[in-house]
Amino acid sequence: MTIEYQDSNARMSQVAIHNATVYLAGQVPSDTRADMRGQTEQVLSRIDELLAQAGTSKQHLLSAQVWVTDMAEFGQMNEAWEAWVVPGRPPVRAALEAKLARPEWKVEIMVVAALPEA
């Protein structure tokens, strides 16, 4: 059994790859001055980067988990999500309201994707 870890520190890895499946850690925004849509766009951009680094893309998403701090802003997150997700290929998804690790974060997203067949 081979498991590859990428962007790791003592606590966690940002990417784990096993059996042609890519698992990303929850991704959060870097610029917390942005509104919910802006923070979501930042997170989705980071997800694109990590998926590319692992050898896949959002076209191969299997699942997503989304946490938002305020359901009143849920629509803004969905606007960014729907502009980003590949038409006709939306992953299974769960979204819920939660208190995140830092109060300035409005959204955190974690995805799982398949590696494309060689």
N, C-alpha and C positions, 0 to 999 in steps of 0.2 A: 504494500500500500504506500503510495507516494502522496504526500501533501506538501504543497509549495506555499510558503508564506512570503508576503511582500509588504514593504513599508512597516516594519515591525519595530517595536520598542519593548521595554521590559514588561509593559502592561498588556499590549494588544497588537494585533496586525490590522492593517487597513484592508488587506486582501488575503484570502485563502483560496487555493485552487485544489480540488479533489474530484477525481472521476469526471473530468470534462465539465465541471461545474465551478463557477466563480462566485464566491461569497464576499460581499463587501461589509465592512463595519458601518455603523450608522454615521452618516456624513452630516456635518453642520456648517453653517455659513461662516465666512471669514470677516465680512463687513457687517457688523451688527447694527449699523445705523440705517440699513435698508429696511423697507417695509416687508411684509410677508411675501409678496410676490418676488421682490428683489432677493430676499434671502433664499427663497426656493430656487430661483434661477441660479444662484451661486452654488447651491448644493447639487443641482442637476448637472452643472458644468463640471464640478469635481467628480461626480459619478461617471460622466463621460470619460474624463481623464483616466480614472482608475480602471475602468473597463477596457479602455484601449491598451493600457499598460499590461493588463492581464491577457490580452489577445482576443477580446470580444467587443461587443457594443450593445447599445440599448435595443438594437434590433433583436437581440437574443435574450431579452429579459424574461425571467420565469415568474418572479414574485417581487413585491415591494411592500415594505412596512413604512408608514408615514406617521410621525408624531407631530402635532401642532400644539402650541400653548394656549390657543384661544380659538374655539370653533367659530367665533364671529368673523375670523379671518380665513376660514376654511376655503371660501370661494376664491380668494386671491391665490392660495396655494394651488387649487385646482386649475386656475387659469394658466399658471406657469407649467404645471404638469401636462395639461392637455396640449399646449403649444410644443412641448418637448417630446412626448411619447410618440413612437412610430405609429402612424395610422394603420389600423387593422391588426396591430400586434401589441395591444396593451397587456401587461402582465396581470396576474392575479394580484390583488392589493387589499391591504387593510389600513385604515387610517383612524386615529383616535386622538383625543385631547390628553395631554400629559404635561407634567412639570418636568422640564428638561434640566440637565446638569448645571447650566448657566442661565440666569434669568434673562439675559439679552438675546439668547437664541429663541427664535420663533418656530423653527422647524428642524426636524431631523429625519433623514430618509436612509433606509437600509435596503439593498437589493440583492437578488440572486440572479445570475445569468448563466446560460449555457455557453460553452466554447463552440464556435462554429466547426462543422465537420471539415476535416482536411481534404 
